[in-house]
Amino acid sequence: MAVNIDEFRKEVYNVVASIPSGRVLSYGQIAWLVGCPRHARLVGKVLHDVSEAEYLPCHRVVNGSGRTAPCWKEQRNLLKAEGITFRANGCVDMRKWQWKLEG
């Protein structure tokens, strides 16, 4: 499935901007929400390229296991500042902190 990257980026930004403080989503969940469930890596690429001027809470996006981005040390502190706690293995507890989207 070909992806219109500009539209994909816009939709990813909208989802990330909607994640409430103290909650996280995974790259895969965001891909699913924007209608491209097999494009979790593309979500990561799009978020990696976000400029600071966008003011997106990208720190609220982790991988499916709750791992933070390996080259972004500040992410963990930003999440802790929002009250998010980590399991002994260093991952976010997705059962506790994942944004529940059901109405």
C-alpha positions in Angstrom: 0.0 0.0 0.0 1.5 3.3 -1.1 1.4 6.0 1.6 1.0 9.7 0.9 3.7 10.9 3.2 2.4 14.4 3.7 -1.0 13.2 4.6 0.5 10.4 6.8 2.7 13.0 8.6 -0.3 15.3 9.2 -2.4 12.4 10.7 0.5 11.2 12.9 1.0 14.7 14.2 -2.7 15.0 15.0 -2.7 11.8 17.0 0.5 12.6 18.9 -0.8 16.1 19.7 -3.9 14.4 21.2 -2.1 12.1 23.6 -2.9 13.4 27.1 -0.3 14.2 29.7 0.5 11.1 31.7 -0.4 8.7 28.9 1.6 6.9 26.1 0.9 5.3 22.8 3.1 3.0 20.8 4.3 3.6 17.2 2.2 0.7 16.1 -0.9 2.0 17.8 -0.5 5.4 16.1 0.0 3.6 12.7 -3.2 1.7 13.3 -5.1 4.9 14.3 -4.1 6.7 11.1 -5.2 3.7 9.0 -1.8 2.3 8.1 -1.3 -0.5 10.7 1.8 -1.9 9.0 3.7 1.4 9.1 4.9 1.6 12.7 8.5 2.3 11.6 7.3 5.1 9.4 5.6 6.7 12.4 9.0 6.5 14.1 10.7 8.1 11.2 8.1 10.9 11.0 8.5 11.6 14.7 12.3 11.5 14.5 12.1 14.3 12.0 9.8 16.6 14.0 11.2 20.0 14.7 11.1 21.5 18.1 8.9 24.3 16.6 6.1 21.8 16.2 5.6 21.5 20.0 4.5 17.9 19.7 4.6 15.7 22.8 6.7 13.0 21.0 8.0 11.8 24.3 4.7 10.1 24.9 5.3 7.7 22.1 7.2 4.4 23.0 7.6 1.1 21.3 5.1 -1.7 21.8 7.0 -3.1 24.8 7.1 0.4 26.5 10.8 1.0 25.6 11.8 4.6 25.1 13.8 5.8 22.1 17.4 4.6 22.6 19.1 7.8 21.5 16.8 10.2 23.4 17.9 10.2 27.1 15.6 13.1 28.0 12.5 11.1 27.0 12.5 9.1 30.3 12.7 12.3 32.4 9.9 14.0 30.4 7.7 10.9 31.1 8.6 10.8 34.8 7.7 14.5 35.1 4.2 13.6 34.0 4.0 10.9 36.6 4.7 7.9 34.4 6.5 5.1 36.2 8.8 2.4 34.8 9.0 -1.3 35.4 12.2 -2.9 36.7 13.4 -3.6 33.2 13.2 0.2 32.4 10.1 0.0 30.2 6.9 2.0 30.6 4.1 -0.3 32.1 1.8 -0.2 29.0 -1.1 -1.7 30.9 -1.0 1.2 33.4 0.0 4.1 31.2 -1.3 3.4 27.7 -3.9 5.9 26.6 -7.2 4.0 26.5 -9.1 5.1 23.4 -12.4 3.5 23.9 -15.3 5.9 24.6 
